């Protein structure tokens, strides 16, 4: 099977996701943790599509600012993805022997969401 074989279904599915993301970006929904779970699941999908289903944390790493955040990317991804998907909250990270609760807040703007102004 080639991409061309599934392109119409692929484009349709991503159309739904794009519309949902635009609604979130316009502030029509405040679903912070759901949005983060969507990001994590999207990283899994991208990794699988590239033939590396076990490397979703690498996809996630590419979204983070360079430096400390990228060094924590695998543990951060696991804490977010597995915590939100299975425990409905983020898991704690242990950094230098200290347990750290993860909090996430994103304020949507057109600058962070190109196309958000489109309907």
N, C-alpha and C positions, 0 to 999 in steps of 0.2 A: 504494500500500500504506500502511496506517495502522498505528500502534502496536498498536491492538486486534487487527490481523491476526497479529501476531507475539508478542503478549503472553505466551501460554502457553510458547512456546519460550524467550523472553527470561527469564521467571521460572524456568524449569527450569535454564537455563544459569547464571543467577546463584545458584541454589540450590547447585550444585556448587561454585562459587567461595566462597560463604559457608561451606560445610562445610569446605573446605580451609583457609580463613582461621581458622575456629574452632579447628581442629586445631593450626595454627601458633601461635595465641594461647595455647592451653593448654600450649604447650611440647612438644607431641608431635613437633615437627619443628624443626630448627634450620637453616633454609635462608635465611640472610640475603640473599644476592645474588639468589636466586630470587624472594624476596619483593619486593625492590626492582624487579626486572624486571617482576613482575606489576603493581606500582604504575604503572610507566612505560607498560606496555601498556594498562592500564586508563585512563590519561590519554588515550592515543591513541583508545581506543574512545569515551570520553566526547566528545572533540573531534569525532570523525566523526559521532556521534549528534546533535551540535548543528549539524552542517553545516559544520564548520570543521576538516577532517581535518589541516590543516597547523599547527594551533595547540595541539597536545598540551602544549607547554611552558606554555601559559597555564593549563591544567588543573592541571599540576604546581605551578605558582607558587602556586595557591590552597591547596596543602597545606603550604606552607612558612611559617615564622614571618616576621613583617614585618621589613623592614630589609635588611641585606646579603644574606641568603639569597634573598630575592625578586629582588634586583637581579641575582643570579647564576643565576636560575632557568632561563633558556634554555640557557645553556652547561652548567649542571649536569645538566639533563634530557638533553641531547644526549650528554654524557660518560657518564652512567649508562646510558641506554637503548641507545645504539649500541655502547658498550663491552661491556655485558653480553650483548646479543643477538648481536653479531657477533664480538667478541674474547674473550668469556667472562671479562672482567675490566673494571674501570672504566677509561675513558680518563683521561688526566691533563688537568687544567685549567691554563691558563697565566694567572696573575694577576700583573699588574705585572711581566711578564717572568720570573716564577718558575714553574716547572713544579710542580704540586701533585697528588699522588696522592690519590684519594678513597677514604676508608674509611667503612664504614657498619656500625653495629651497633644493633640494636633489641632491647630486652628486653621481651617481651610481658607485658602485665598485663591484668587484667580492666578496669582503668581506661582503658587505651588501646584496648581491643577490646570494646566493648559487645556482649553476647551470647556472649562466649567461654565463659561458664559453661554455656551451653545445650548439649544434645547433639543 
